[in-house]
């Protein structure tokens, strides 16, 4: 749909990061891609869910949120039928309870 550049504060450092705007339902809010990683000189660990980089002669360490669980409802696909197909070709019977008598 488009692209936008936003100032993002990561630790104590401010970066202008380009984001692509898409009309989708992802399981995440956004991804920080390689351009930001290269500019910051960051080191990533997917195993430890951690990013480290140097800013103003200090090591900045950002930890991922380990307890975060994200779910996104997925639209269910369906098959549209003909008007004629909507006529029930089956019958159903449900017995709620019986009183007295023999089954």
C-alpha positions as CSV (number, residue, x, y, z in Angstrom):
1,X,0.0,0.0,0.0
2,X,2.9,2.3,0.7
3,X,6.0,3.2,2.7
4,X,6.5,5.6,5.7
5,X,9.7,6.7,7.5
6,X,9.2,7.0,11.3
7,X,11.7,7.9,14.1
8,X,12.0,4.9,16.4
9,X,13.7,5.1,19.8
10,X,15.5,1.8,20.5
11,X,17.1,1.8,23.9
12,X,18.7,5.3,24.1
13,X,19.3,5.6,20.3
14,X,16.9,7.2,17.8
15,X,16.7,5.8,14.3
16,X,14.7,6.8,11.2
17,X,13.3,3.5,10.0
18,X,11.3,2.9,6.7
19,X,8.2,0.8,7.1
20,X,6.2,-0.8,4.4
21,X,2.4,-0.4,4.9
22,X,0.5,-3.5,3.8
23,X,-3.2,-4.6,4.0
24,X,-2.6,-8.0,5.7
25,X,-3.2,-9.7,9.0
26,X,0.3,-10.6,10.3
27,X,1.0,-12.2,13.6
28,X,3.4,-9.4,14.5
29,X,3.2,-5.6,14.8
30,X,6.2,-4.9,12.6
31,X,9.6,-6.2,11.6
32,X,12.9,-4.3,11.9
33,X,14.7,-5.4,8.8
34,X,18.3,-5.4,7.7
35,X,18.7,-1.7,6.8
36,X,18.2,-0.7,10.5
37,X,20.4,-3.6,11.7
38,X,23.3,-2.5,9.4
39,X,23.0,1.2,10.3
40,X,23.1,0.4,14.0
41,X,25.9,-2.2,13.6
42,X,23.6,-4.4,15.7
43,X,24.2,-8.0,16.6
44,X,21.1,-10.2,16.8
45,X,20.4,-13.5,18.5
46,X,17.2,-15.3,17.5
47,X,18.0,-18.0,20.1
48,X,18.2,-15.5,23.0
49,X,15.6,-13.0,21.4
50,X,18.1,-10.2,21.9
51,X,19.7,-7.3,20.0
52,X,22.9,-5.6,21.0
53,X,24.5,-2.5,19.5
54,X,26.7,0.4,20.6
55,X,25.3,4.0,21.0
56,X,27.2,6.9,22.5
57,X,30.0,4.6,23.6
58,X,27.5,2.3,25.6
59,X,26.4,-1.2,24.8
60,X,22.6,-1.2,24.3
61,X,20.9,-4.6,24.9
62,X,17.3,-5.1,24.0
63,X,15.5,-8.2,25.1
64,X,12.5,-9.7,23.4
65,X,9.2,-10.2,25.2
66,X,9.3,-13.9,26.0
67,X,5.7,-14.2,27.4
68,X,4.1,-12.5,24.4
69,X,1.6,-14.7,22.5
70,X,0.0,-13.2,19.4
71,X,-2.9,-14.7,17.6
72,X,-4.7,-13.4,14.5
73,X,-8.1,-14.7,13.4
74,X,-7.8,-16.2,10.0
75,X,-10.8,-15.7,7.7
76,X,-12.5,-19.0,7.0
77,X,-13.0,-20.1,3.4
78,X,-16.4,-21.4,2.3
79,X,-18.0,-22.8,-0.8
80,X,-21.0,-20.9,-2.1
81,X,-23.8,-23.2,-3.2
82,X,-26.7,-22.8,-5.7
83,X,-30.1,-21.7,-4.5
84,X,-31.4,-25.2,-5.4
85,X,-28.7,-26.8,-3.3
86,X,-30.0,-24.9,-0.2
87,X,-33.0,-27.2,-0.1
88,X,-32.3,-29.8,2.6
89,X,-31.6,-33.2,1.2
90,X,-31.4,-34.7,4.7
91,X,-33.6,-34.9,7.8
92,X,-32.6,-34.9,11.5
93,X,-34.4,-36.1,14.6
94,X,-33.3,-35.5,18.1
95,X,-35.0,-37.2,21.2
96,X,-34.6,-34.9,24.2
97,X,-36.1,-37.3,26.8
98,X,-38.7,-40.0,27.3
99,X,-41.1,-40.5,30.2
100,X,-42.7,-43.8,30.9
101,X,-43.2,-46.5,28.3
102,X,-40.7,-48.8,26.8
103,X,-38.1,-47.7,24.3
